[in-house]
Each structure stands twice: as structure tokens, then as C-alpha cells.
């Protein structure tokens, strides 16, 4: 599903709110400011900007009483929006960052209305508007940062009282794909997971993850194999333990303790051969002691599919368990429960999920997490290694420049082009003096 509105040619550039009016009115200051960010962060601009650009008109936004400017890049006009305002001039960052931050903790919209003003539908639509951005392109700034190893699974939910599913794709502790499906069949999951691929190949056309960790559901495996034919499916080892714990922890306490110790011993094997041997020995141990089928059945399944569990040894960095995914699934579970699930259309439900996912990726983590990650405040900053702005919402908006449609940036030094209309060769720094009146 295409979530993005057509013809949204808007570039979000960091500006200081106190000096913005002076900069936007002054040709030279404005151009120097834009050039500085082209050199430093070309990914937030169209790749054609390295060939030069023209300064166009200035217009006044009556909604927030600020000036905006347009630039001409290769004959296409783009609006330059300062980072301290939201798209369509709906609000300023200073007014919106608090309410949207509380949405990370599922504070209901009526509570936001009570404490921050505006009606609840205003905040609902604002969260949904974030869902129009590309999840992958907004979260990941450069092609080389796309994860080689991902995890995927589906969460059960309800849409208008009917059963539905929320397929989620995660990598590097970030939510990189989330949608809603009416079934868990091959076609439905293929369509849902394809959003991740469509957004990822816009960042890097050659992108193909090496492995995907999943629970072994046939439709999930088939969907990823169809999307990325070379991808390797790694079964989640944790699910074996969960099945044993669910059925036998209380009823068969002694047997449970004996088997679980050997199970995790197999998991800690140093290589694939040792892992396979330990799994076989574990199954033989269960047979000799004649444990209940509640214990032996999951172990038998592990033994029969040991190749899909052990293949992770051939791909360093592959996820052998779904721990990273499960942490985010737990947050999703609480979010869906607090929202009382969905009561509208598929499209609105999906936009809400995507908006919530971007808020999670960019909103600040707790102080303990920031300290543990060397001061990096959010998952998006940890995967990119930097942030555009100190304010988390400004950082999100700049990251979502051009609706998050990242393209492989060209070398910023290649900024010379030929304009047949003028017969002049110029770069973006000398263009001002040549075409100041344009």
C-alpha cells in the first residue's frame, strides 16, 4: 500500500527559530545555510541538487505566520520547510512534541486534549500523518546502514470486531515495517511484508537481507522467500523453550528443569556440528527417561528441523532468537490493548500503526537506556550514529524530508552542471551571483 501523498515536494531543513526570518529573507544567508547542509547531509535533499539549484519565490503561511521559500532543482520546484514546524503548517514542534511523546506510552487522545488543548481528533490525525512517511527511509539515513539480519512475525488483533493480523519487521532495535492484514495466508502476508521491501529498495536498489528470523509459519517463510529469493530463514530457538515452559513448567517441574538446562546448553554450542550433536543427545535423553509428550514433541520438532536452527552459525550476526522482536511486540500488544484495537478502515489503522512505530524509533528512551548506549537517545540515533537536531520531533521531521524517500546520494563535490537556457556552467555557490534575480 502506498501511504504517501503524491507530489509532496517538500524538503525539511534544520533552522533556528530565532534567526529563521532573517535567513529566509536574505538570499546569501539562505543559500549558505542550504549549501552547508547539502555538503553535510545530502540524503535529505533530492540527488539532483548536487547539479545546482535556483532560489525561487518567498511566500507567507497564514496558519503559523511564517515565511517559506521555494527552490528550483532541475526545473522542479521544492518547498523548503523549517524543521520547527510540522507539514501543512498544522502546528509547531514546541506545541506538538509533548503530546506526541506521550503517545509512545499510549496516553489516550482525550487526555491530550484535556492537558494540551485542541480536540482529540487533532492529535489523532497528527499521529496518523506521521504514518505517511517511509519507515525505512526515515529511520535509516544511508544505504550501508540497512540491516543484514532482520526478524519478522505477526501479532493477532481485531479490526471492527473481526480477527486481523499485524505483520512487523524489525532490525537493529528499530521497527522497519508494520502493516495490517485480514488473514495470515500467503497472499496477505506477502502484500503486508512487501511494504518493507518497497521502502528499503528506495534507499538501496540492491538491498537484500541475508537472514530473517521467524517462528516457522509457512506463509511467513514463503512471503520472505518471494520478496528476497536469496534470504535465509532462521527458526527462532526461543519458541522451542516457550512451548516446553507453557505446557510443563508447573505440571512437570522436575522433568522441566532437567530438560531446559540441556536445551540451553545446546543453544550455547560453539559451532553448528556441536549444536546438532547436543540436540540429538537431548532427544535421546528425553526418550530414555520417557518424558511426557508435552516435553518430547517440541524437542522432536527441534531435532527434525535442526538444519534451519543451526544455519545461523554460517551467518555471524543472524538472530537465533526473536528477543529483539518480542520486546517490540510486547510494546505493540500494550498499544493495541490500550487503543481497544481498531474500529475503522484498514488504511486508517495502518497509518496509526506506522505513526506509532516512527514515534517509537525517534522518541527519547529512558535515562538508563541512554546511558547504556553512550548517550544516544533513541533507536534511530543508535543505528545512524547521529541526530540532525537535539529535539526528537525535529530530528524525525528532518529525517522524513521528501517523505523519507531516501536515494543513494551523489558525491556533493560533483556540483557542476550545464544549463542550455543560459549557456553557463556554474555550481551552487556561484549561482547566486549569476542568477540573483531569478
N, C-alpha and C positions, 0 to 999 in steps of 0.2 A: 504494500500500500504506500502510495506517495503522500507523505504527510505535509510536504512543503508547498506553500502557496507560490504560484508561478510569478515570474517577473519581479521577484523581490531583490532588486539590485541595490542592496544596502550594505555598506561597509561600516563596521563599528570600530572606531579608533579611540584609544585612551586619550582623554583630555582632562586637564584640571578644571574643575568647575569655576574656580575664581578667575582664571585667566582666559577662559574659553572665548568670551565675547570679543576681547581684544585680538586674539589669534585668528578667529574666523573672519574678521573684517579686514585683516592685513594680509595681502597676497603673499608677501615674502615670508612672514611668520608662519602662515598656514602651510605653505609649500615646504618650508624647512621642517616643520613638525611631521608632515606626512612622509617626507623623504627619510627622516630618521627611523620611522617605523618600517618603511619598506626595506631598508638595509638590515634592520634588526629582526623583524618578524614578517618576512614576505608572505607567509602562509595565510595571513588574514586578508590579503588582497587578491584580486584576480591575477593570474600569472602574466597576463598581457601588460600589466603595469610596469614591468621591467623595460618595456619599449618606450616608456614615456607617457605623459598624460597632460591634459589641458585643465586649467581651472575654469569652471563654468560659473553659473549664477549662484546668488545667495537668496534664500527665501526664508520667510518668517513663519514659525509654527505658532498658531494662536493657542493651541491646547496648553502648552507649557511656557509660552512666551520666550522662546529661544530661537536663535538663528541656525540654519543648516545650510550646508554648501554642497553643490554637486560638482563632480569632476568627469571629464570625458576621457575614457580609456579605449583607444582603438575605435572610436565612433560610437561607443556605448556609454550612456550616462549612468553614473552611480551616485547615490546619495551617501554622504559621509555623516554618520550619526555619532555624536559623542557618547562615550561609554557610561556617562552618568544618567542617561535616560533610556527607557525601555522602548521597544519597537512601537510604531504608531503613536508615539508620544502619549502613551497611556498613563505613565507615572514616572517619577524619578527613582533612581536607585535608593536614595536615602529613605523614601517612603515605602518602598516595596521589599527591601532586603529583610527586614524583620519578619513580616508576615510569611514570606516565602521560606525563610529559615525555619520557622515553626512548623511548616508543612512537612519538613523532614521527620518530625515527631508526630505527624498526623493530627495536629490541632485542628478541630473542625472549623469550617468556614464561618459558621455563625459566631464562633468565639473570636475569630479575626475581625469580623465586623464589629463586635462589641468593643474591642480594645483599640482597633486601628482605624475605625471609620470605614466608609464605603460600604456597599452592600455585599453580602456573601457571594453573589454571582460574580462580582468584580474580581474577587480573589480566585474563584473557581476558573474563570476564563483566563486569568493571568497565568495560573499553573498550566492550564491546557496549552496556552500559546507557546510555552517552552517546549512542549512536545512536538512542535513543528520543525525543530532543529534536528539535524543529523546527530544521532547519539555518538556514532563512531567519530565523525569528523569534528564534532565539538569537543569531545573528550580527549582525542589524540591529535597532537599538533603536527607530527611528522610521520612519514610512511615507515621509517625504520623502527618506530615505537609500537607498531601493531604487534599484538602478542602472537607468538608461535604456538602457544598451548592455551586452549580455552576449555571451558566447561559449559554444559547446557543441560537443561531439564525443564519440566513443565509443572506448573502449580495449578491445582484444581481450584476453581472459583465458580461464581454464579453471575449470570447476566440476565436480568429480568426474571429471576427465579429459575432459569434453566442452567444446566451444567455447562461450564465453559472451562477453558484452559489458558494459562498464561505461560507461554514458552519464554525462557530467559537465557541469554547468552552472557557470560561474564569472562573477564580476563584481567589479570593484574589488579584484582580487587575492585574493578570498575564494572558497572552494568553497561554493556556494549550493544545489547539487543533485548527488546522486550515488546511483546505484542499480545494479542488475544485471539484465540481460535475457538471455533464451535465444536471441535472434536479433536481427538488425539490420533487421527488416522494419517496415512502417508501424505495425502494432498494438503490437508490443513496444516500440518507441521512444516511441510516443505515451503508453503506460502509464508508462514509466520517467520521461520528462520531465514528466509531469503532477504528479509529487511537488513539483517546484519551484513550479508554478503554485498548487497547493493550499495550500502553506505561505505563498506570497507574498500571496495574496488575504486571508489571515487577518491579515496586517499592514496591508494596504491593499486593501479590496474593489475599488477602481477601478484597481488597478495593471495596467499593460500596457507592457512594454518597447518601445522604439522600434525597435531593431535587434538582430539576433543574427548573430554571425559564425560561419560554419561552412565545412566543406570542400566543400559542394555535394552531398553524398549525398542522393539524392531522399527517402528515408524520414526523414532528419533535417529537411530543409526542410518536408516535409509535416506532420511532428509539430508543429513550432513554429507553422506556419500554422493548424493546427487548434486549438492551445491559445490563441494570440493572433492572431485574424484580421487585425489591423492591423499586425502586426510586419513589418519589412523584413528580408529575408535578404541579408546581405553576404558574398560569397565571399571566402575567405582568399587574399590575393595571395601570401603566403609559400609556399603549396603549389605555385604555378607554378615558383618558383625551386627548390624542393626536388626536383621531378620532373626538371628540367634537370640539377641537380647530381648527382642519383643516377645518371643514365644516361650523362652525358658529361664529368664533371669530369676523370677520368683518361684516358679514351679519346680525347676530342676537346678537348684542353686549350686550343688557340688559339681554336677556334670558341667554346668555353665562355666564355672571358674576354671575347671581343668582344660576345657576346650578353648576358651578365649585366650588364655595365656599362650597356648601353642599357635593359635591363629595369628596373634600379633607377632609372635616370633617368626612366623613365615613371612609376614609383611616386611620385617626388618632384614630379610636376606640381602646380601651384598650384590648378588647378580641373578640373572634370570634362571640359570641352571639350579642354583641353590634354592631359589624360590619354588621352582617346580618340585624339587625333591621334598622340601618341607611340607608342601601341600599334600603330596601323596602320603607321606608319613602321618600327617594329621588325619587323613581319611582312614588309613589303616587303623590308627589308634581308636577312632570312633567305631569302626567295625568290630574290633576285638572287644571293646567294652560294651558293645551293644547299646549305644546311647539311643535315646528317643529320636524319631524321625524329625522332630522339631529342630534338632541339632544336626543330624546327619544329612538332611535334604539340602540345606544351604552349603554344607561342606562338599557334598557331591556335585552340586552345580559349580562351585568354585573349581573343583578338580576337572570337570568336563570342559570348562572354559578357561583353563589356566593360561592358555596362549594369549587370550585377549587381556588378561590381567597382567601377565608378565611382559608383554610387549613394551610397556612403559620403560623398561630398563634400557631399551635401544634408543630412547629419546630423552636425553637428560633435560630436566625441566618439565616434563609431562606431569600432569596431575593424576596421581594414583588414587586419590580420594576426592570427594566432592566437598571438602571442608569449606573452601572459599565460596563455592556456590551456595552451600547450605546456610552460611552466615547471612548472605543477602536474601535468600529465600525466607529466612525467619523474619527479616525486616518486611519483606513483601507480604508475608502471612499476616503480620500485625496491621500493616497498612490496609489490606483488603478487609480485615475484620472491622477495623475502626471506621472504614468507609461504608460498612454494611454492604459490601460488594457493589455491583453495578446495576443501574436501573434505567439506562438509556440505550443509545445505539452503540454498535461496535466501534465506530470511528471516534466518538467522544470518550469511550472507555480506554481506547488505545492511546489517545492523546494525553489523557490523565496519567496513565502508566508511564509514558515516556517523559512527561514533565516531572513526575516524581523521581524517575531514575536520574535525570540530569541534576535535580536538586541534591540527590544523594552524592553524585560524583563530585559536585563542586562546593557544597555547603561544608563549613568547618567541622572537623571531627572533635572529639572530646580532648581535653588537655593531655591526658595520658597517651592517647594515640599520637598526638602531635609531637610529644616528647620522644616517644619510641621511634618515630620516623624522622628524627633530626629537625624538627620544626616545620616540616611540610604539613600543611593544614588540611588537605583533602585528598581523596584518591586520585583526582585528575592531576593535581600538582605532583603527586608521587610518581605517576607514570611519565609525566613530561619533564620533571626535574625543575620546573619554574612556574611562575604565575605572572600573568600580564599586569594584574592590579592587586593591591592588598585587599580591597573589598571583594568578597567572594562572588557577589552577584555581578559586579563589573567584570571580574575575571571570566565568569560564564558568558556574559554578553559579548565580550571581545573574542572569546574562543568560538562563539557562534556567528562571527562575522560571515556574511554571504550565506547565512543559514547553515553554517557548519560544512559547507561543500568544499572540503579541502581538495586541492590539486597539488601534484608534485611541483614545488616551487622551482622556478628557474634561478640561475645564478644572478644575484642582484647586480653584479658588475656588468652584465650584458644589458645595458640600458640605453643602447643607441638604436635608432630606427630611422626610416626614410619616409617622409610624408610627401606624396606626389602633389598634394594640394599646395604646398609651399615650396617644394624643391629644396628643403633644408634638412640637414642631418643635425639632430640635437639630442641631448639627454635631458632627464627631468630637471636637472639643476640649472641648465642654461635656458630651458624652455620658457621660464618666466620672463626673461629679458627680451626674448624673441616674440612672444605671443601674449604679452601682458594684458592687452585689451580684449582678447578673445573671451 
